[in-house]
Amino acid sequence: MWATTRNLLAASTVALAASAFLGAEAGAQGLPAADQPAAQVEEGVDPQVQALIAEAERTRPVPAELIDALAMGLGDADQLIRSFISDGNPTPQEVAVRAIALSLAVGRDPRLGDPDRLFALNQSIGDGMSKSLGAPRILNVEVEAGFVPPEGTLAWDLGGLTTPVAEGFQQLTPYSLEVGGLNLGEQDGVGGGAVLEDVIQNLESLSLEVPNGQYRVVLLTAEDIAAGSSAPFGESFTINGVEYFLGNSGVGDWFDTAYLRAADGSAAALSYSAAGLSVTVEVGNGRLDLRFAGGSGSMLSGIVLEPIALPSRFDVSGVTGPRRDAARNQQAQNQQAQNLPGQGGQASSPSPPFLQASDLANVVALEFVTLAAIATVSGVAPAAGSGAPAPVRTASPQPPAPPFVSPVGVSPAS
């Protein structure tokens, strides 16, 4: 359903291309990126589009090395663009700003002035943005001791043949027919409850037989093992045919803190740490198919499949932002309390609450506005089709109604 929404967004962006094209690129050609004048947005451009373009101009996050590589054909352009947009477990807002900034940068480099090439690059930027913006964020998940899947919830414990299987979970091993991948293996962790004691390594696919319905899928990998990988769930993750770009990230990029609760509404005294992500999906053919690609090999300890209709044990109400920001803010608070001079401990701007940033309606609206902004700064409507690009004008975006199922694992409010 998310893929259908993305197609609707792209089509709507083209249909809305009728009122304010940005024409400041002519005087900017030939200048280094840092010396480029800020783009001047004509009157009539939607304020949300203007705000995103202004943020991209202010931060200018695109490294010169990336533009050089694209201009000189060094490496796979799609992969370079995808990595820039998705690496570091970015928030949806960061994804949007990166994509717009990259569109601005490639449009200003005279080496990339060929219209067909600009068209292809902006198509890739739009695709990378869409598959990254709606992707699930990697979370630090505390699995509470005593967690047992409640009635109606399905769960699988992935590991070796001889390791204990968590209560209420079904066992999957490298030898299970449902598991696919080259060089499959297993690795023991340092302990953390039965489901997080070990992982299956180099996992490429899973195909599980499940009843039809709408589900929240929670993937878990023991933290001490996941911390050794920059892409514990792969650089890209596909569920029932819908692909998301996860990129590479470190432990400091994971969002703090979600909980897999042992009981409804209560907090256990003991919990075990995991890297995790959550995404909701609709199963219509009796199978849940997962694909993991890229990176040094994905790894998985457990899967929890909650029917959307049931109360969720996966609690993201306290998730705020990346660990690195929480640590930096705590350091700044400690220094302030002790009246110590700052030593790199300046507090970070607060991240928007996870539930707000990942709300389906907000994600859909942000993707729509970002596509409009890329069309405005580049003259190319991403994913609009093939052939030479034509300048477009962008009206105030009106996003279509979102589907029920969320790409980030949080159900829309009823």
Secondary structure, DSSP 8 states (H G I E B T S, - for coil): -HHHHHHHHHHHHHHT--S-----SGGGTTS-GGG-------TTS-HHHHHHHHHHHHH----HHHHHHHHHT-S-HHHHHHHHHHTT---HHHHHHHHHHHHHHHHH-GGG--HHHHHHHHHHHHHHHHHHHTS---EEEEEETT----TT-EEEEES-SSS---TT-EEE-TTSTTEE-TT-EEEE-S--TGGGSEEEEEE-EEEEE--SEEEEEEEEEEHHHHTT-S-TT-SEEEETTEEEE-----GGGSEEEEEE-SSTT---S-EEEEEEEEEEEEE-SSEEEEEEESTT-EEESEEEEEETTS--SEE-TT--SBHHHHHHHHHHHHHHHTT---SS---------HHHHT-HHHHHHHHHHHHHHHHHHHS--TTS-SSS---------------SS-TTS-----
